Amino acid sequence: MQFIHWLWAGFLQALAKRMFHWLARPFMGGCAVLVCLSALFPGLAAAQDGGVDQPIRQLAVVIDDLGNNMAGTEEIMSLHVPVTVAIMPFLPSTKQDAIKAHERGYDVLVHLPMEPLRGKPEWLGPGAIKSSMSDEEVRRKVNEAIDNVPYAVGVNNHMGSKITSNPRIMSTVLDVCKERGLFFLDSRTDYRTVVGKLCKEKGMPVLGNDIFLDDVHTTSHIQKQIKKVELWFKNNTQCIVIGHVGAPGPKTSRVIKQSIPALQNQVQFVKLSQIVKEQGEIRIRELTAP
């Protein structure tokens, strides 16, 4: 009888572990069930990490440059993990991409064009923030861009090395974001960025890109960057990565899709807004239909 009891307990524990892995995917829901499982099997969560309680490791995948029917967009929209998409304003598929992303449960950012130190002006796109603008012009441009991207919960910079290192302009950009209930993700396109410092001063979440996945447009490089992500978590509990649609889009989406099973054994995929909410420093605006 004792052997049968032991066998039955082992079966339940194994079943619970399988359910834990399945339900631990935030995109699919299941938080209430996880709480119940934790209550029924107190050692279950610890067992996932060799019996020792470990902090949850969170990975936020941000994909830039949507809004212009770019290559790889549909593949990114088909990923079955939480994703954050950064959509450029005033382009042919801006609204379409934002609505589709929202319907699929993704976070939407305004991918705000900003003047770079280097680069072709035509790469910027419409509605760009430029260093020659007055504070009033910057404020108007940022508000117009936010209004043009439905369901946006945050903003990040498209290019922008010249602007993110400019305290006057970035202060105005961040003021508008805070007034509108949006956070700002620093893409970190330049080491002289002042975004993090200003966010701290303004009581806003401090968010920055940790790893570019596809700064080189080859499958082998993107795979190498995924390995960097895995190494990152040896010393950190959160990682924000940025990839792109467009030229590298199909390769980036394919490598991410192939990497999901292995990564899910190590980290929890989250939307960027989840990291923001855990910082608890800003109330994300209520989302309403466009």
SENU-106020 format. One record per residue: x, y, z of N, C-alpha, C in turn. Coordinates in steps of 0.2 Angstrom, whole numbers, padded with zeros to 4 digits, always signed. Atoms other than C-alpha are relative to their C-alpha. Last residue first. Layout:
N
XYZXYZXYZ/...
***
This chain:
290
-0001-0006+0004-0043+0269-0162-0006+0003-0003/+0000+0001+0008-0050+0257-0149+0002+0007-0003/+0006+0000+0003-0044+0261-0131+0000-0001-0007/+0000+0001+0007-0029+0256-0121-0008+0001-0002/+0005+0004+0002-0028+0264-0103+0000-0001-0008/+0006-0003+0002-0011+0272-0101-0005-0005-0001/+0001+0001+0007+0003+0263-0092-0007+0002-0002/+0006+0004+0002+0004+0269-0074-0001+0001-0008/+0005-0004+0004+0022+0274-0070-0006-0004-0002/-0001-0007-0001+0035+0269-0057-0005+0005-0005/+0005-0004-0004+0030+0252-0053+0001+0007+0000/-0003-0006-0003+0046+0244-0059-0004+0004+0004/-0003+0002-0006+0036+0228-0060+0005+0005+0003/+0005+0000-0005+0024+0237-0072+0004-0003+0007/+0002-0007-0003+0038+0242-0083-0004-0001+0006/-0006-0003-0003+0045+0224-0085-0002+0007+0003/+0000+0004-0006+0027+0218-0089+0006+0002+0004/+0004-0003-0005+0025+0232-0102+0000-0004+0007/-0004-0005-0004+0040+0225-0111-0004+0004+0005/+0000-0007+0003+0031+0210-0115+0003+0005+0004/+0005-0005-0003+0037+0194-0107+0000+0006-0005/+0001-0006+0005+0046+0178-0112-0005+0005+0003/+0007-0001+0002+0051+0168-0097-0001+0006-0005/+0003-0007-0002+0068+0161-0096-0007+0000-0002/-0004-0004-0004+0078+0145-0096-0003+0006+0002/-0003+0004-0005+0068+0131-0103+0004+0004+0005/+0006+0001-0005+0058+0143-0113+0002-0004+0006/+0000-0006-0004+0075+0148-0122-0005-0001+0006/-0006+0000-0004+0077+0130-0129+0000+0006+0005/+0001+0005-0004+0059+0130-0136+0006-0001+0005/+0005-0001-0006+0060+0148-0142+0000-0006+0004/-0003+0000-0007+0076+0146-0152-0005+0000+0006/-0004+0006-0002+0069+0140-0168+0003+0000+0007/+0005+0006-0001+0056+0154-0168+0004-0006+0001/+0004+0000-0007+0069+0167-0164-0005-0006+0000/-0004+0002-0006+0080+0161-0178-0003+0000+0006/-0001+0007+0000+0066+0161-0191+0004-0002+0006/+0006+0004-0002+0060+0178-0186+0001-0007+0000/+0000-0002-0007+0078+0186-0188-0006-0004+0003/-0005+0004-0004+0081+0177-0204-0001+0001+0007/+0002+0008+0001+0064+0183-0212+0005-0004+0004/+0006+0002-0003+0067+0201-0205-0002-0007+0000/-0001+0006-0004+0085+0204-0209-0006-0003+0002/-0005+0004+0003+0081+0216-0224+0002-0006+0005/-0004-0003+0006+0065+0222-0217+0005-0004-0002/+0002+0003+0006+0059+0217-0199+0003+0004-0006/+0003-0004+0005+0070+0220-0185-0003-0004-0005/-0001+0002+0007+0078+0214-0169-0004+0004-0005/+0003-0003+0006+0080+0221-0152+0002-0003-0006/-0004+0001+0007+0084+0212-0136-0004+0004-0005/+0004-0003+0006+0079+0217-0118+0004-0001-0006/-0004-0001+0006+0086+0205-0104-0005+0003-0005/+0004-0003+0005+0081+0203-0086+0004+0002-0006/+0006+0003+0000+0088+0192-0072-0005+0003-0005/+0006-0005+0000+0106+0196-0075-0007-0004+0000/-0001-0005-0004+0123+0187-0072-0006+0005+0001/-0004+0003-0006+0121+0170-0080+0001+0005+0005/+0004+0002-0005+0106+0178-0090+0004-0004+0006/+0002-0006-0003+0118+0187-0102-0004-0002+0007/-0006-0001-0004+0126+0170-0107-0002+0006+0004/-0001+0005-0005+0109+0165-0114+0005+0001+0005/+0005+0000-0004+0107+0181-0123+0000-0005+0006/-0002-0005-0005+0124+0180-0130-0005+0001+0005/-0004+0003-0005+0119+0163-0137+0003+0005+0005/+0004+0004-0004+0105+0172-0146+0004-0003+0006/+0003-0005-0005+0117+0184-0153-0004-0003+0005/-0005-0002-0004+0127+0170-0161-0002+0005+0006/+0000+0005-0004+0111+0164-0169+0006+0001+0005/+0006+0000-0004+0109+0181-0176+0000-0006+0005/-0001-0005-0005+0127+0181-0183-0006+0000+0005/-0005+0002-0005+0125+0164-0191+0001+0005+0006/+0003+0005-0005+0108+0169-0199+0005-0002+0005/-0001+0007+0002+0116+0184-0207-0003-0004+0005/+0005+0004+0003+0111+0202-0207+0001-0007-0002/-0003+0003+0006+0123+0210-0195-0005-0005-0003/-0004-0005+0002+0115+0221-0182+0004-0002-0006/-0002+0000+0007+0103+0207-0181+0003+0006-0003/+0000+0006+0003+0100+0203-0163+0003-0001-0007/+0003+0000+0007+0104+0219-0155+0001-0007-0003/-0004+0003+0005+0108+0216-0136-0004+0001-0007/-0006+0004-0002+0104+0225-0120+0004-0003-0006/-0002+0006+0004+0092+0238-0126+0006-0003+0003/-0005-0001+0005+0087+0251-0112+0001-0007-0004/+0000+0006+0004+0073+0254-0100+0005+0001-0006/-0006+0000+0004+0073+0265-0085+0001-0006-0004/-0004+0007+0000+0056+0267-0079+0006+0001-0004/+0002+0004+0005+0051+0286-0076+0004-0007+0000/+0004+0005-0004+0053+0296-0060-0003-0005-0005/+0007-0001+0001+0059+0311-0070-0005-0005+0003/+0001-0006-0003+0077+0311-0064-0008+0002+0000/+0000+0000-0007+0078+0293-0067-0002+0006+0003/+0006+0004-0002+0071+0295-0085+0001-0001+0008/+0006-0004+0000+0084+0309-0088-0006-0004+0003/-0001-0005-0005+0099+0298-0083-0007+0005+0001/+0000+0004-0007+0093+0283-0093+0000+0005+0005/+0006+0002-0001+0090+0294-0109-0001-0003+0007/+0002-0002-0006+0106+0303-0109-0007-0002+0003/+0007-0001-0002+0114+0293-0123-0001+0003+0007/+0000-0007-0003+0133+0296-0126-0008+0001+0002/-0002+0001-0007+0135+0277-0130-0001+0007+0004/-0006-0004-0001+0125+0279-0146+0002-0001+0008/-0004-0001+0006+0111+0268-0153+0007+0004+0000/-0007+0000-0001+0105+0263-0136+0004+0000-0007/-0003+0005+0004+0087+0258-0141+0008+0000+0000/-0006-0003+0003+0081+0268-0126+0003-0006-0004/-0005+0005+0001+0064+0262-0122+0006+0003-0004/-0005-0001+0005+0052+0276-0116+0006-0005+0000/-0007+0001-0002+0037+0273-0106+0004+0001-0006/-0004+0005+0003+0019+0280-0110+0007+0000+0003/+0000+0006-0003+0006+0288-0099+0004-0006-0004/+0004+0004+0004+0003+0303-0111-0001-0007+0004/+0007-0003+0000+0010+0315-0099-0005-0004-0003/+0003+0000-0007+0025+0304-0096-0007+0003+0001/+0002+0007-0002+0028+0302-0114-0003-0001+0006/+0006+0001+0003+0027+0321-0117-0002-0008+0001/+0006-0003-0003+0039+0324-0104-0006-0001-0003/+0002+0004-0006+0051+0311-0111-0006+0003+0004/+0003+0006+0002+0051+0320-0128-0002-0004+0006/+0007-0002+0003+0054+0337-0120-0003-0007-0002/+0004-0002-0006+0069+0330-0109-0007+0002-0003/+0002+0006-0003+0076+0321-0125-0005+0002+0006/+0005+0003+0004+0076+0338-0134-0002-0006+0003/+0006-0005+0001+0085+0348-0121-0005-0004-0003/+0004+0000-0006+0097+0333-0115-0006+0005-0001/+0001-0007+0000+0104+0329-0133-0005+0001+0006/-0005-0003-0004+0112+0312-0133-0001+0008+0001/+0000+0004-0006+0096+0303-0138+0006+0003+0005/+0006-0002-0004+0094+0316-0152+0001-0003+0007/-0002-0007-0001+0111+0314-0161-0006+0002+0005/-0006-0001-0004+0110+0295-0160+0001+0007+0002/+0001-0004-0005+0092+0294-0166+0006+0002+0004/-0006-0004+0000+0090+0279-0176+0001+0004+0006/-0002+0003+0006+0072+0274-0173+0006+0004-0002/-0002-0004+0005+0069+0278-0155+0002-0004-0006/-0007+0001+0000+0057+0269-0143+0003+0004-0006/-0004-0003+0005+0040+0274-0137+0007-0003+0000/-0007-0003-0001+0028+0266-0126+0002+0002-0006/-0001-0001-0007+0010+0259-0123+0007+0003+0002/-0007+0000-0002+0004+0261-0141+0000+0001+0008/-0002+0005-0005-0013+0255-0145+0007+0000+0003/+0005+0003-0005-0015+0264-0161+0003-0005+0005/-0001+0007-0001+0000+0273-0169-0005-0003+0005/+0000+0003+0006-0004+0290-0176+0000-0008+0000/+0007+0001+0002-0009+0298-0160-0001-0004-0006/+0004+0005-0005+0008+0294-0153-0007-0001-0002/-0003+0007+0002+0017+0302-0169-0004-0005+0005/+0003+0002+0006+0006+0318-0167+0002-0008-0002/+0007+0001-0001+0011+0320-0149-0004-0003-0006/+0001+0006-0004+0029+0317-0153-0007-0001+0002/-0002+0006+0004+0029+0330-0167-0001-0007+0004/+0005+0001+0005+0020+0343-0157+0001-0006-0004/+0006+0002-0003+0031+0342-0142-0005-0002-0005/-0002+0007-0003+0047+0343-0153-0007-0003+0003/+0000+0004+0006+0040+0358-0162+0001-0007+0002/+0007+0000+0002+0036+0367-0145-0001-0005-0006/+0003+0004-0004+0054+0363-0139-0008-0001-0002/+0001-0003-0007+0061+0370-0154-0003-0005+0004/+0006-0002-0002+0068+0360-0169-0001+0003+0007/+0002-0008+0002+0085+0361-0176-0007+0002+0003/-0003-0004-0005+0090+0344-0167-0001+0008-0001/-0006-0002+0002+0077+0334-0177+0003+0005+0005/-0002-0005-0005+0063+0323-0172+0007+0002-0002/-0006+0000-0003+0056+0314-0188+0002+0006+0005/+0001-0002-0007+0038+0314-0193+0006+0000+0005/+0004-0007-0002+0041+0305-0209-0001+0001+0007/+0007+0000+0001+0055+0292-0212-0004+0006+0002/+0004-0002-0006+0072+0292-0205-0007-0001-0001/+0001+0005-0004+0081+0282-0219-0004+0001+0006/+0006+0003+0002+0079+0296-0231-0001-0007+0004/+0006-0003-0002+0091+0306-0221-0006-0003-0002/+0004-0003+0005+0105+0294-0224-0006+0003+0003/+0005+0004+0003+0116+0289-0209-0004+0005-0005/-0002+0003+0007+0127+0297-0196-0006-0003-0003/-0006-0004+0001+0124+0308-0180+0003-0002-0007/-0006+0003-0002+0106+0302-0181+0006+0004-0001/-0006-0002+0004+0090+0312-0181+0006-0004+0002/-0004-0005-0003+0075+0303-0173+0007+0001-0004/-0006-0002+0004+0061+0293-0180+0004+0006+0003/+0000-0007+0002+0049+0287-0167+0007+0002-0003/-0007+0001+0002+0045+0268-0166+0002+0007-0003/-0001-0005+0006+0029+0271-0157+0008-0001-0001/-0004-0006-0001+0028+0255-0147-0001+0004-0006/-0001-0005+0006+0014+0241-0147+0004+0006+0003/-0001-0007-0001+0014+0226-0135+0001+0004-0006/-0007-0003+0000+0008+0210-0142-0001+0007+0003/-0002+0000-0007-0009+0201-0137+0007+0003+0000/-0004+0007-0001-0013+0195-0155+0003+0001+0007/+0004+0005+0000-0026+0209-0157+0003-0007+0002/+0004-0001-0006-0014+0222-0152-0005-0006+0001/-0004+0002-0006-0002+0216-0165-0004+0000+0006/-0001+0008+0000-0015+0216-0178+0004-0002+0006/+0006+0003-0002-0021+0234-0173+0001-0008+0000/+0001-0002-0008-0003+0241-0173-0006-0004+0002/-0005+0003-0004+0001+0233-0190-0001+0000+0007/+0001+0007+0001-0014+0239-0199+0004-0004+0005/+0006+0001-0004-0012+0257-0191-0002-0008-0001/-0001-0001-0007+0006+0258-0197-0006-0002+0004/+0003+0005-0004+0004+0249-0214+0000+0001+0008/+0006+0004+0003+0006+0263-0226-0003-0005+0004/-0001+0004+0005+0017+0274-0215-0006-0004-0002/+0001-0003+0006+0014+0289-0204+0002-0004-0006/+0006-0004+0001+0021+0282-0188+0000+0002-0007/-0002-0007+0003+0035+0268-0187-0007+0004-0001/+0003-0002+0007+0029+0253-0177+0001+0007-0002/-0001-0007+0001+0039+0245-0163-0001+0002-0007/-0002-0003+0007+0033+0228-0159+0000+0007+0000/+0001-0007+0000+0034+0219-0142+0002+0003-0007/-0005-0004+0004+0033+0200-0141-0003+0008+0000/+0000-0007+0000+0025+0188-0130+0005+0004-0004/-0003-0002-0007+0027+0170-0136-0002+0008+0000/+0005+0002-0006+0017+0161-0150+0004+0001+0007/-0004+0003-0005+0027+0170-0165-0005-0001+0006/+0002+0007-0001+0015+0173-0179+0003-0004+0005/+0007+0000-0003+0016+0192-0179-0002-0007+0001/-0001-0002-0007+0035+0190-0182-0007+0000+0004/-0003+0005-0004+0032+0179-0197+0001+0002+0007/+0005+0005-0001+0019+0192-0204+0003-0006+0004/+0006-0002-0005+0031+0206-0202-0004-0006+0002/+0000+0003-0006+0046+0197-0210-0005+0002+0005/-0001+0007+0000+0048+0208-0225+0001-0003+0007/-0007+0002+0001+0042+0226-0222+0000-0008+0000/+0000+0007+0003+0024+0231-0225+0007-0003-0001/-0001-0001+0007+0029+0249-0220+0000-0007-0004/+0004-0006+0002+0023+0250-0202+0000+0001-0007/+0007+0001+0003+0035+0239-0193-0003+0006-0002/+0001-0002+0008+0053+0245-0191-0006-0003-0003/+0001-0007+0003+0058+0237-0174-0002+0000-0007/-0001+0000+0007+0055+0220-0165-0001+0007-0003/+0003-0006+0003+0057+0220-0146+0002+0000-0008/-0002+0000+0007+0059+0203-0137-0003+0006-0004/+0005-0004+0004+0058+0205-0118+0003+0000-0007/-0003-0003+0007+0067+0191-0109-0006+0003-0004/+0005-0003+0004+0063+0188-0090+0004+0003-0007/-0004-0003+0005+0073+0177-0078-0005+0002-0006/+0003+0001+0007+0062+0173-0063+0004+0004-0005/+0004-0005+0002+0073+0173-0047-0002-0001-0007/-0004-0004+0004+0079+0156-0041-0005+0006-0003/+0004-0005+0003+0072+0145-0027+0005+0005-0004/-0002-0006-0003+0084+0130-0026-0005+0006-0003/+0002+0000-0007+0077+0112-0029+0002+0007+0004/-0004+0004-0004+0086+0110-0045-0001+0000+0007/-0007-0002+0000+0079+0125-0054+0004-0004+0005/-0001-0001+0007+0061+0118-0059+0008+0003+0000/-0003+0006+0004+0061+0110-0042+0002+0001-0007/-0007+0001-0002+0060+0126-0033+0003-0005-0004/-0003-0006+0004+0043+0130-0042+0008-0001+0001/+0000+0001+0007+0037+0112-0037+0004+0006-0003/-0007+0001+0003+0042+0111-0019+0000+0001-0007/-0004-0005-0002+0025+0117-0012+0007+0000-0003/-0007+0003+0000+0015+0105-0022+0005+0006+0001/+0001+0007-0001-0004+0109-0019+0007-0004+0000/+0003+0002-0007-0001+0127-0015+0000-0007+0001/-0005-0002-0005+0011+0130-0030-0003-0002+0007/-0005+0005+0000-0002+0121-0041+0006+0001+0005/+0003+0006-0003-0016+0132-0036+0006-0005+0000/+0001-0002-0007-0005+0148-0039-0003-0007+0003/-0007+0000-0003+0000+0141-0056+0000+0001+0007/-0001+0007+0000-0019+0138-0060+0007-0001+0003/+0003+0003-0006-0022+0156-0056+0001-0007+0001/-0003-0002-0007-0008+0162-0067-0004-0003+0006/-0001+0005-0005-0014+0152-0082+0003+0002+0007/+0004-0001-0006-0012+0164-0097+0001-0006+0005/+0005+0005+0000-0006+0158-0114-0005+0001+0006/+0004-0001+0006+0005+0173-0117-0006-0004+0000/+0005-0005-0002+0012+0171-0099-0005+0002-0006/-0001-0004+0006+0020+0154-0103-0005+0006+0001/-0005-0005-0002+0021+0146-0086+0001+0005-0006/+0003-0006-0002+0006+0136-0090+0004+0006+0002/+0004-0002+0005+0015+0123-0100-0004+0007+0002/-0004-0002+0005+0030+0121-0089-0005+0003-0006/-0004-0006-0002+0019+0120-0074+0004+0003-0006/+0005-0006+0000+0007+0108-0082+0004+0006+0002/+0002-0001+0007+0022+0096-0085-0005+0006-0001/-0006-0003+0003+0028+0098-0067-0001+0002-0008/+0000-0007-0001+0011+0095-0061+0006+0003-0003/+0005-0003+0003+0010+0078-0070+0000+0008+0001/-0002-0001+0006+0027+0073-0063-0005+0004-0005/-0005-0005+0001+0021+0077-0046+0003+0001-0007/+0003-0007-0001+0005+0068-0048+0005+0005+0000/+0003-0001+0006+0014+0052-0054-0003+0007+0000/-0005-0002+0005+0026+0053-0040-0003+0001-0007/-0003-0007-0001+0012+0054-0028+0005+0002-0005/+0006-0005+0002+0003+0039-0036+0003+0007+0002/+0001+0000+0007+0019+0028-0035-0005+0006-0002/-0006-0003+0003+0022+0033-0017+0000+0001-0007/+0001-0007-0002+0004+0028-0012+0006+0004-0003/+0005-0003+0005+0006+0012-0022-0001+0008+0002/-0003-0001+0007+0022+0008-0013-0005+0003-0004/-0004-0006+0000+0014+0012+0004+0003+0001-0006/+0004-0006+0000+0000+0000+0000+0004+0006+0000/
***
